[in-house]
Amino acid sequence: MAVSVTLKLATSLDGRIATASGESRWITGPEAREEVHRQRAAHDAVLVGIATVLADDPELTARIDPPLKRQPWRVVLDRRSRLPAHSRLAQSTDFGAVVSLSTGGWPQTCALDATRVERLLAPPLPGESEPHAALRIMEQALGIRTVYLEGGGQVAASFLRAGLVDRIEWFRAPMLLGQEGRPAIGALALGALTQALRFARVGVHPVGPDLWERYVRSEG
Ligand SMILES: NC(=O)c1ccc[n+]([C@@H]2O[C@H](COP(=O)([O-])OP(=O)(O)OC[C@H]3O[C@@H](n4cnc5c(N)ncnc54)[C@H](OP(=O)(O)O)[C@@H]3O)[C@@H](O)[C@H]2O)c1
């Protein structure tokens, strides 16, 4: 796969991305969020799952100084076209393109028809995983070569399971949310420790009160 994927995680010390009720703003501090804007700006596309959009209503733009001439594509993995027409994403298409990407099909009509959100269909080829199909179509249709994957946990797990995450940028806040918090990574369906997905740490930096850890996929 020619598309490179960076997974961004903003978690508590115990690896939770939200409380049980789905509250996640703001786990990390302003310094970490500033770095996230810089990292968005360095990628062709920002990618999230639809549950994250429904929970947080994010805009997912890269707000840096000086402002970008062209924003990264903002892509939502959204099998059933549930992206609300009144969401910040759908309402900010003047600022940069937004794509709702489905690996299945769409309802014949939906609220997005009245917006400028683009819709892309990415049915997997025989034997191909959904994340592979999504990246293949994003590259073919939009020329996207670098993806900044911002979760949530289910989407992160599906890209990890498919072996598609090249780097992790992990921002860890000094707080604990406990078992009832939402995990940063959903199920990986591993049977043994030998099957664990391994990464090598390539950097650790304090950012305000938080810790920013950088990892690359380890082949060994
Ligand atoms: N702290 C942080 O940085 C951060 C970042 C992101 C999210 N969050 C939090 O995480 C929570 C949402 O995470 P989540 O794990 O519940 O959901 P998610 O990963 O954001 O979205 C999951 C949904 O995406 C759709 N989807 C489409 N293609 C998929 C694929 N290949 N793999 C997996 N899902 C796919 C599915 O819905 P359809 O079948 O309807 O398409 C699925 O239910 C929210 O509470 C949010 O606040 C926190």
The ligand as an SDF file (V2000), in Angstrom:
LIG
                    3D

 48 52  0  0  0  0  0  0  0  0999 V2000
   -9.3560   11.5770   22.6020 N   0  0  0  0  0  0  0  0  0  0  0  0
   -9.3230   11.5520   21.3060 C   0  0  0  0  0  0  0  0  0  0  0  0
   -8.3530   11.9710   20.6840 O   0  0  0  0  0  0  0  0  0  0  0  0
  -10.4720   10.9840   20.5220 C   0  0  0  0  0  0  0  0  0  0  0  0
  -10.3440   10.8840   19.1410 C   0  0  0  0  0  0  0  0  0  0  0  0
  -11.3920   10.3090   18.4270 C   0  0  0  0  0  0  0  0  0  0  0  0
  -12.5140    9.8490   19.0810 C   0  0  0  0  0  0  0  0  0  0  0  0
  -12.6190    9.9740   20.4280 N   0  0  0  0  0  0  0  0  0  0  0  0
  -13.8010    9.4420   21.1280 C   0  0  0  0  0  0  0  0  0  0  0  0
  -14.0220    8.1120   20.6710 O   0  0  0  0  0  0  0  0  0  0  0  0
  -15.4260    7.8190   20.6560 C   0  0  0  0  0  0  0  0  0  0  0  0
  -15.7790    7.2810   19.2870 C   0  0  0  0  0  0  0  0  0  0  0  0
  -14.9580    6.1720   18.9950 O   0  0  0  0  0  0  0  0  0  0  0  0
  -15.5790    4.7710   18.5560 P   0  0  0  0  0  0  0  0  0  0  0  0
  -14.5150    3.7560   18.6540 O   0  0  0  0  0  0  0  0  0  0  0  0
  -16.8480    4.5600   19.3130 O   0  0  0  0  0  0  0  0  0  0  0  0
  -16.0060    5.0130   17.0420 O   0  0  0  0  0  0  0  0  0  0  0  0
  -15.2170    5.4460   15.7120 P   0  0  0  0  0  0  0  0  0  0  0  0
  -14.0360    4.5820   15.5260 O   0  0  0  0  0  0  0  0  0  0  0  0
  -15.0570    6.9150   15.6740 O   0  0  0  0  0  0  0  0  0  0  0  0
  -16.3280    5.1070   14.6050 O   0  0  0  0  0  0  0  0  0  0  0  0
  -16.7840    3.7970   14.4630 C   0  0  0  0  0  0  0  0  0  0  0  0
  -17.8310    3.7480   13.3690 C   0  0  0  0  0  0  0  0  0  0  0  0
  -17.2280    4.0710   12.1220 O   0  0  0  0  0  0  0  0  0  0  0  0
  -17.8840    3.3820   11.0900 C   0  0  0  0  0  0  0  0  0  0  0  0
  -16.9040    2.6860   10.2470 N   0  0  0  0  0  0  0  0  0  0  0  0
  -16.8470    2.7750    8.8940 C   0  0  0  0  0  0  0  0  0  0  0  0
  -15.8500    2.0420    8.4130 N   0  0  0  0  0  0  0  0  0  0  0  0
  -15.2390    1.4690    9.4790 C   0  0  0  0  0  0  0  0  0  0  0  0
  -14.1410    0.5850    9.5930 C   0  0  0  0  0  0  0  0  0  0  0  0
  -13.4330    0.1560    8.5390 N   0  0  0  0  0  0  0  0  0  0  0  0
  -13.7810    0.1870   10.8390 N   0  0  0  0  0  0  0  0  0  0  0  0
  -14.4550    0.6210   11.9240 C   0  0  0  0  0  0  0  0  0  0  0  0
  -15.5160    1.4620   11.8640 N   0  0  0  0  0  0  0  0  0  0  0  0
  -15.9020    1.8760   10.6380 C   0  0  0  0  0  0  0  0  0  0  0  0
  -18.8600    2.4020   11.7510 C   0  0  0  0  0  0  0  0  0  0  0  0
  -20.1660    2.9950   11.6800 O   0  0  0  0  0  0  0  0  0  0  0  0
  -21.0550    2.7520   10.3440 P   0  0  0  0  0  0  0  0  0  0  0  0
  -21.1520    1.2390   10.2250 O   0  0  0  0  0  0  0  0  0  0  0  0
  -22.3320    3.4170   10.6080 O   0  0  0  0  0  0  0  0  0  0  0  0
  -20.2880    3.3440    9.2170 O   0  0  0  0  0  0  0  0  0  0  0  0
  -18.4030    2.3550   13.1910 C   0  0  0  0  0  0  0  0  0  0  0  0
  -19.4590    2.1220   14.0870 O   0  0  0  0  0  0  0  0  0  0  0  0
  -16.1270    9.1140   20.9860 C   0  0  0  0  0  0  0  0  0  0  0  0
  -16.5220    9.0790   22.3390 O   0  0  0  0  0  0  0  0  0  0  0  0
  -15.0700   10.1800   20.7850 C   0  0  0  0  0  0  0  0  0  0  0  0
  -15.2700   11.2670   21.6540 O   0  0  0  0  0  0  0  0  0  0  0  0
  -11.6070   10.5320   21.1650 C   0  0  0  0  0  0  0  0  0  0  0  0
  1  2  1  0
  2  3  2  0
  2  4  1  0
  4  5  1  0
  4 48  2  0
  5  6  2  0
  6  7  1  0
  7  8  2  0
  8  9  1  0
  8 48  1  0
  9 10  1  0
  9 46  1  0
 10 11  1  0
 11 12  1  0
 11 44  1  0
 12 13  1  0
 13 14  1  0
 14 15  2  0
 14 16  1  0
 14 17  1  0
 17 18  1  0
 18 19  2  0
 18 20  1  0
 18 21  1  0
 21 22  1  0
 22 23  1  0
 23 24  1  0
 23 42  1  0
 24 25  1  0
 25 26  1  0
 25 36  1  0
 26 27  1  0
 26 35  1  0
 27 28  2  0
 28 29  1  0
 29 30  1  0
 29 35  2  0
 30 31  1  0
 30 32  2  0
 32 33  1  0
 33 34  2  0
 34 35  1  0
 36 37  1  0
 36 42  1  0
 37 38  1  0
 38 39  2  0
 38 40  1  0
 38 41  1  0
 42 43  1  0
 44 45  1  0
 44 46  1  0
 46 47  1  0
M  CHG  2   8   1  16  -1
M  END
$$$$
